[in-house]
């Protein structure tokens, strides 16, 4: 677990009025569902020393998709809310970070292809059984890691993807569709009643990435909105940094 995460998690519990006990119960259930595997080794091989693209469902995703279709190098880690439009454009990610609230049909389409990093929290206990359908899957929690459940840090699916890439030693991490602004992307399928809480989550996700920028050895870039500690780059300059 990344140093300092306990304090960040405590802030999340207070800010969003979450129940730590339920988070633990969810993690215990996910642990009972998952089988022992060597998926960790596969993730390491995909990420360590590599250029990694982390893709979210922010407003800029629409502009990013044409570029992503042409990128042959690099490992793609996606937040599950961005999965549907990516699959519709022929982009299959190596890794999907999900708390299982995305489009289930899209998740099932690649259940045997991609690696799934399933996050357990107090609000998705009833959805965790979906993990049984994923051929390659690991579990994560915001609480103390144990047994088959890990904690790489992060809060939303998108920023958890960045923490994951950093944990496994990515050389470079480049963000797409990760805007963290005052607009919610059309692909996120956020209801009007959930807009306020969604913006609060995005704000927290952004602050966590700014914190991670001071704790990681990975080089950080973004094609989306500026984030402190990340170098802003244009799509046309991508080829100069992708290795």
C-alpha positions as CSV (number, residue, x, y, z in Angstrom):
1,X,0.0,0.0,0.0
2,X,1.4,3.4,-1.0
3,X,2.8,5.4,1.9
4,X,0.3,8.0,3.1
5,X,-2.8,6.3,1.7
6,X,-4.4,5.8,5.2
7,X,-4.8,9.5,5.6
8,X,-6.2,9.9,2.1
9,X,-8.7,7.1,2.7
10,X,-9.8,8.7,6.0
11,X,-10.5,11.9,4.1
12,X,-12.6,10.0,1.6
13,X,-14.7,8.4,4.4
14,X,-15.4,11.7,6.0
15,X,-16.0,13.7,2.8
16,X,-18.4,11.2,1.2
17,X,-19.9,9.7,4.4
18,X,-18.8,6.2,3.5
19,X,-19.0,3.2,5.9
20,X,-15.5,1.6,6.4
21,X,-17.2,-1.5,7.7
22,X,-19.1,-2.0,4.5
23,X,-16.0,-1.4,2.5
24,X,-14.3,-4.3,4.4
25,X,-17.4,-6.5,4.0
26,X,-17.3,-6.0,0.3
27,X,-13.6,-6.8,0.1
28,X,-14.1,-10.0,2.1
29,X,-16.8,-11.1,-0.3
30,X,-14.7,-10.3,-3.4
31,X,-11.8,-12.2,-1.9
32,X,-14.0,-15.3,-1.5
33,X,-15.1,-15.0,-5.1
34,X,-11.7,-14.7,-6.7
35,X,-9.4,-17.7,-7.4
36,X,-5.7,-17.7,-6.8
37,X,-3.9,-16.9,-10.0
38,X,-0.8,-15.4,-11.6
39,X,-2.6,-12.4,-13.1
40,X,-0.3,-10.1,-11.1
41,X,2.6,-11.4,-13.1
42,X,0.7,-10.6,-16.4
43,X,0.0,-7.1,-15.2
44,X,3.6,-6.6,-14.3
45,X,4.7,-7.7,-17.8
46,X,2.2,-5.3,-19.4
47,X,3.2,-2.3,-17.4
48,X,6.8,-2.4,-16.0
49,X,9.1,-0.1,-17.9
50,X,6.4,0.5,-20.5
51,X,4.4,3.5,-21.8
52,X,0.9,3.2,-20.4
53,X,-2.2,4.9,-21.6
54,X,-4.9,5.5,-18.9
55,X,-8.2,6.3,-20.5
56,X,-11.2,7.9,-18.8
57,X,-14.7,9.0,-19.9
58,X,-14.3,12.8,-19.6
59,X,-15.5,15.2,-22.3
60,X,-12.2,15.0,-24.2
61,X,-12.6,11.2,-24.9
62,X,-14.5,11.9,-28.1
63,X,-11.4,13.8,-29.5
64,X,-9.0,11.1,-28.1
65,X,-10.6,8.1,-29.7
66,X,-9.4,8.7,-33.3
67,X,-5.8,9.1,-32.0
68,X,-6.1,6.0,-29.8
69,X,-7.2,3.9,-32.7
70,X,-3.9,4.6,-34.4
71,X,-1.6,4.0,-31.4
72,X,-0.1,0.6,-31.8
73,X,2.5,0.7,-29.0
74,X,1.7,1.1,-25.3
75,X,-0.6,-0.7,-22.8
76,X,-4.1,0.6,-22.5
77,X,-5.7,0.8,-19.0
78,X,-9.4,2.0,-19.1
79,X,-12.0,3.1,-16.6
80,X,-15.1,1.0,-17.2
81,X,-17.2,4.0,-18.2
82,X,-15.0,4.6,-21.3
83,X,-15.2,0.9,-22.3
84,X,-18.3,1.0,-24.5
85,X,-17.3,3.8,-26.9
86,X,-13.8,2.3,-27.1
87,X,-15.1,-1.1,-28.1
88,X,-17.4,0.5,-30.6
89,X,-14.3,2.0,-32.2
90,X,-12.3,-1.3,-32.2
91,X,-10.1,-0.4,-29.2
92,X,-9.7,-3.4,-26.9
93,X,-7.8,-2.5,-23.7
94,X,-5.3,-4.8,-22.0
95,X,-6.6,-3.8,-18.5
96,X,-10.1,-2.6,-17.3
97,X,-10.4,-0.9,-13.9
98,X,-13.9,-1.2,-12.6
99,X,-16.2,-1.1,-9.6
100,X,-18.8,-2.8,-11.9
101,X,-21.1,0.2,-12.4
102,X,-20.3,0.5,-16.1
103,X,-22.0,-1.1,-19.1
104,X,-22.3,-4.8,-18.2
105,X,-22.6,-6.0,-21.8
106,X,-19.4,-4.3,-22.7
107,X,-17.6,-5.9,-19.7
108,X,-18.9,-9.3,-20.8
109,X,-17.8,-8.8,-24.4
110,X,-14.2,-8.9,-23.3
111,X,-14.6,-11.0,-20.2
112,X,-12.2,-13.6,-21.6
113,X,-9.8,-11.1,-23.3
114,X,-8.8,-8.3,-21.0
115,X,-7.5,-8.3,-17.4
116,X,-10.0,-6.9,-14.9
117,X,-9.0,-5.0,-11.8
118,X,-12.3,-5.1,-9.8
119,X,-12.7,-2.7,-6.9
120,X,-14.8,-3.7,-3.8
121,X,-16.6,-1.0,-1.8
122,X,-19.6,-0.7,0.3
123,X,-22.0,0.3,-2.6
124,X,-21.3,-2.6,-5.0
125,X,-21.6,-5.7,-2.8
126,X,-24.5,-7.0,-4.8
127,X,-22.6,-6.7,-8.1
128,X,-19.4,-8.5,-7.2
129,X,-20.6,-11.9,-8.4
130,X,-20.1,-10.5,-12.0
131,X,-16.3,-11.0,-11.3
132,X,-16.8,-14.8,-11.7
133,X,-17.2,-14.2,-15.4
134,X,-13.8,-12.6,-15.8
135,X,-11.1,-15.0,-16.9
136,X,-8.2,-12.8,-15.6
137,X,-9.1,-10.8,-12.6
138,X,-7.6,-9.3,-9.4
139,X,-9.4,-7.5,-6.6
140,X,-8.7,-4.2,-4.9
141,X,-10.0,-2.3,-1.9
142,X,-9.6,1.2,-0.3
143,X,-9.1,-0.4,3.1
144,X,-6.2,-2.6,4.4
145,X,-5.1,-5.2,1.7
146,X,-5.3,-8.9,2.6
147,X,-5.1,-12.3,1.0
148,X,-6.1,-11.9,-2.7
149,X,-7.2,-8.2,-2.2
150,X,-4.8,-5.4,-2.9
151,X,-4.7,-1.7,-2.5
152,X,-2.8,0.4,-5.0
153,X,-4.4,3.7,-4.0
154,X,-6.9,5.8,-5.9
155,X,-10.6,6.6,-5.7
156,X,-12.4,6.8,-9.1
157,X,-11.8,4.1,-11.7
158,X,-9.8,6.5,-13.7
159,X,-7.3,7.7,-11.1
160,X,-7.1,4.1,-9.7
161,X,-5.8,3.2,-13.2
162,X,-3.0,5.7,-12.8
163,X,-2.1,4.5,-9.3
164,X,-2.1,0.9,-10.7
165,X,0.3,1.9,-13.5
166,X,2.6,3.7,-11.1
167,X,2.6,0.7,-8.6
168,X,3.7,-1.7,-11.4
169,X,6.5,0.6,-12.5
170,X,5.3,2.2,-15.7
171,X,8.0,4.2,-17.4
172,X,5.5,6.8,-18.8
173,X,1.8,7.3,-18.0
174,X,-0.2,9.3,-20.5
175,X,-3.8,10.3,-19.7
176,X,-6.7,10.4,-22.3
177,X,-10.2,11.5,-21.5
178,X,-9.2,12.3,-17.9
179,X,-10.4,15.9,-17.5
180,X,-11.4,16.3,-13.9
181,X,-13.1,19.6,-14.6
182,X,-16.6,21.0,-14.1
183,X,-18.0,19.2,-17.1
184,X,-19.1,15.5,-17.0
185,X,-18.4,13.5,-20.1
186,X,-21.4,12.1,-22.0
187,X,-20.0,8.6,-21.8
188,X,-20.1,8.6,-18.0
189,X,-23.9,8.2,-18.0
190,X,-24.2,10.3,-14.9
191,X,-27.8,11.1,-13.9
192,X,-28.8,14.7,-13.1
193,X,-29.4,13.7,-9.5
194,X,-25.9,12.4,-9.2
195,X,-24.1,15.3,-10.9
196,X,-23.1,17.0,-7.6
197,X,-21.5,13.9,-6.1
198,X,-19.9,13.0,-9.4
199,X,-18.1,16.4,-9.5
200,X,-17.0,16.0,-5.9
201,X,-15.5,12.6,-6.8
202,X,-13.7,14.1,-9.8
203,X,-12.3,16.8,-7.6
204,X,-11.0,14.2,-5.1
205,X,-9.6,12.1,-8.0
206,X,-7.7,15.1,-9.3
207,X,-6.2,15.9,-5.9
208,X,-5.1,12.3,-5.5
209,X,-3.3,12.4,-8.9
210,X,-1.6,15.6,-7.8
211,X,-0.5,13.8,-4.6
212,X,0.7,10.8,-6.6
213,X,2.8,13.0,-8.8
214,X,5.0,13.8,-5.8
215,X,5.3,10.0,-4.9
216,X,5.9,8.2,-8.2
217,X,8.9,7.4,-10.3
218,X,6.8,7.3,-13.5
219,X,6.9,10.2,-16.0
220,X,3.4,11.7,-16.1
221,X,1.7,13.3,-19.1
222,X,-1.8,14.3,-19.9
223,X,-3.6,15.0,-23.2
224,X,-6.6,16.2,-21.2
225,X,-7.0,19.1,-18.8
226,X,-3.9,20.3,-17.0
227,X,-3.1,18.5,-13.7
228,X,-0.4,19.6,-11.4
229,X,2.6,17.3,-11.7
230,X,1.6,16.1,-15.2
231,X,3.1,17.5,-18.4
232,X,0.4,18.7,-20.8
233,X,1.0,17.4,-24.4
234,X,-0.9,17.7,-27.6
235,X,-1.9,14.6,-29.7
236,X,0.5,15.6,-32.4
237,X,3.4,15.4,-30.0
238,X,2.6,11.9,-28.7
239,X,4.9,10.1,-31.1
240,X,7.8,12.0,-29.6
241,X,7.4,10.5,-26.1
242,X,5.9,7.0,-26.9
243,X,8.5,4.3,-26.6
